[in-house]
């Protein structure tokens, strides 16, 4: 009897989570030190010059290329380039949306097509007026690093490292981020304590004395982590901060804070500081992510919003 091959549906969430898990198993924490191209640049699109953000930033940097420049196949064709033999594409995640008419009983009605006859702005207006339902979902498209193409010798950055700010400039940049955060929580600083923490009931961040840290960059990374937690307060982004230690909610909130701290550290140029990557720390994240293939997506999305809130972008 002839065997029939069953084509399995591609699982985007599982694919991305498996990539993160593979790095953790190698002893690398992608959201703590994700951008390793050696140039000081975040991954960016070669044509639009737009930097990739959020989850895409470390998904692309995890691929291990020295150049941070990426193109779609169409962009490569338009630039009269081609893909080198044996090269495999990497994936960039983006959100797509479907709109449906909202029936009087709250159910979905007919699908509303963007552009025919409604624009995206009109559809979003209908959602706000409770006339339509908007459903978001993740999709992906393929990109290639410029090193995988015949355009490698046309690199924008010419493989030269980006000038890095001095230590003093980096610390000043950290202070400016903290100072400029809108609607800041109360700050209790320079406390003789063995831990840093955010207290939702008081809306207060407590930080030990900076001298208690081996490096000042570690102090600010920890500070950013606690400020990230504070964005969950009801007066800011209103996330649930009541998850008990060991729960899914607690793990997700910790991942949000870790990623936000990484995004902020990249913004001010202090990301090269390597924090604790102990075996117990790695195992804790492996356990969480192996049990929830969608957590990396939801956490990175919320971390991006936290980053944007803190930096007022």
N, C-alpha and C positions, 0 to 999 in steps of 0.2 A: 504493500500500500504506500502510495506516494505521500510524503510528508508535506503539509501545507505550511509555508512560513507565515507567521502572523506578524504583521507590521505593528510594532508598538508605537503608541502616540508619544511624541517627543515631550519630555517633562522639563520645562525651563527651570522651574524652582529646584528640581533635583539636580540638574546639571550645574547650576551656580553653587548650590550648597556643597556638592561633591568637590568642586574646585577649592572652596574654602577649607573643607575638611582635609583635603590632600595637603594643603599648606600647613595646617595645624599639626598634622601627623609628621611633617618634616621639621617641626619645631619653630615654624614661622607664624607669627600672629599678623595676618594681613591688615587689620584695622589699626594696629599699633605702629607699624613701620611699613606702610604699603608702597610708597613711591621710591623705587630703588633703581631708577634708570641711570643714576650717576651724573645727571645733568642739572639737577635742581629744578626741573620743570615738571608740572603735572602733565599727564597724558592729554594731548589735544588733537583736534582734527586739522590735518595738514592744509585743507582747502579753506575752511571757515575760520581757522585760528582759534576756535572756541574750545576752552578746556572742558574735558569731561568731568562731571561732578558726582558726588555721592558714591553709590555702589560701583559705578563704571570706572571711577578713578583707580580703585585698587584692583578691580578685575583685570584691567588692561596692564597695569604696572606689574601684576603678578606673572605676566607672560614672560618677563625676563629680558626684554629687548633694551638695548642701550638708548635708542631713540624714543622720545615720547610722542612721535608723530604717527597718526593713523589716518587711513583713507577707506572709503567704501569702494567696492569693485567699480561702480559707475564713475566715481570721482577719479579713480585710477585710469579708466578708459579715456575719460575726458582730458586727462593730463598726458595722454599718449604713452602711458606706461603699461607694464604687464606684471603679472605675478610670477615670482621665481618658482621653478619646478619643485614640487614637494611641500610647498607652503600651505599651512592650514589657517583658516580664518579664526578670529576671536569674536566674541559676541559682546554687543552693547545693548543694554536693557533700556527700554523706554515704555512709557505708559500710553495706552490707547484707550479710547472711550466709545461707548455705544449709548445712544439716547433713545428713549421710548416715551411715547405719550403716556401720561399718568391718568388712569381711569378714576372715576369718582370713588370707587371702593379701595383705591390705593394700589391696585394691580397694574402690571405693565400692559400697555396697549400696543398699537402699531409702532414699528421701528421708525425713528425720525432720522433721515439721512442728512449728514452735514453737507452743506453746499446745494442741496436740492430739496426744498427751496430755502433751507435755513443756513445761516452762517454759524460758526462756532459761538460767537458772541450772543446771537439770538437764542441758540439752544441753551446756553448757560443761563441766560435771562429767564427762560421758561422754567429751568430747574429751580432758580431762586424764587420764582413766583408759584412754585408747587404745581406747575403744569406739565412737567416732564421728569423722568427718572434718568439719572446718569450713572452708568456702570463703568468702572475703570478696571483694566486688566493689563498685565505686563506682556510685552512682545519683545522681540529682539531683531537686530540686523547684524550682518557680518561686516567686520572691518579687518584690514591688514596693516601691519606695521610697515613703515616705509623701508625698513631693512629687508622685508620680504619681497620687495619690488625692484624694478629696474630704475626707480627714481631715487634710490639711496644716495646717489651723488648730488641730488638736488635738495638735500635736507635744508630746511629753513635755518636750523640752529647750527648747521655745519659741525655737529658733534662737539661743539665747544660748551663747557660748563657755564651755567648761568652765574653771574657774579653773586656771591653770597653775602648777606649782611653780616657785620661784625657782631660779636657777642653782646656788646652794649646795645647795638641797634635792635637785636632780636629781643632782648629783655624789655627795651622801651616799647617795642611793638606789642609784646604781651600785655604790658601795663595799659596801653592804649585800648586794647580789645576789652579789657575788664572795665576800664573807666567809661568807655562809650556804650556799653550794653544798656539798652533802654529798660526802664522799669526793673532795675536790679533788685535782687533780694538783699536783705540786711547782711552785711559782711562782718564777721567776727574774726579778726586777723591776729597773727603773731601770738597765738595761744600755746602755752606749754602743754601740748597734748601729743599723744602718739597716733592720732588719726585725724583725717579730714572727712567732713560729712556735711550733708545738706539735711536740714530739719524742716519738713513741709509744714508742720503745725505752727512754727515760728517764721516760716519763709526766710530761713537764715542759713548761710554758708559759714562753716567754721573751718579755718585753716591753721595748721601749726606754723611755728616760726620757720622762715625760709632757710635758716641755718641748719635745720634738722634734716635737710635734703642733701644728698651727695652732689647734685648739680641743680643749679637754679632752673634749668629747663624742665627738670622733673617736677619741681614745685609748681610751675605754671601749667604743666600738663595735668597735674592733679587738681589744680584750681579750675581749669577748664572742664574737667570731668564733673566737678561739683556744680559749676554753673550750668552745665548741661542738664543735670537733674532738676535744677531750679526752674528750667523752662517748662517743666511738666506741671508747675503750679497752676491752679485754676485761673489766676489772673494773667497767665501767659498762654501757653499752648494747651493747657488743660488735659494732660495725660493722667492716667491712673498711676498713683505713686504708693498704692497700698498693698502691693504684692508682698507676701511673706517670703522670707529668705528660702530659696530652694524651689520656689514656684516658677511657672512659665512667665508670669507677669514680672517677677523680680528679675529673672534672667534677661528678658527683653529690655527692661529699663536700664540694666547695667550695660548691655550691648549698645543701646542708644547713646549712653554717656561716653562709652569708650570711643565710639566712632566720631561723635561730636568733638571730643578732645583731639582726635587725630586730624580732623578737618581744620580745626582752629590752629593746631600746631603747624600744619602744613602752610596755613595762611601767613603765619609770622616767621616761618623758617626755622622752627626748633624740632622738626620731626625726626632728625637724625639721632636723637637720644633714644636709646633702647631701654625700655622698661622691663620689669620682671616677666620673663617667659618661662617660668618654672614648669616642671612636669605636671604638677598638680593643677596649675592654672590652665595649661593646655588641655589636660584631660577633662576639666570641668566644662570647657567650651565644646570639646568634641562630643561629650555626652548630650549637651543641650541641642546642638545643631543636628546631630544624628537623629534626634527624636522629633525635630520640627523643621522640615525643609523650607518653610515659608518665613521663618523668623528673620533670616538675614535680609530679606526684602522689606519686611515691615519696619525692622529696626533701622535700616539704612535710610529709608524714606523719612522716618521721624527724626533721625539724626541730621539729615539735610535741613529740615525745617528748624531744628534747634540751632544749628549753625547759622542759618539765615536770620533767626531771631536775635541771637547774641551779637552778630555783626551788623544788624539792622540793614540787611540787603533785601 
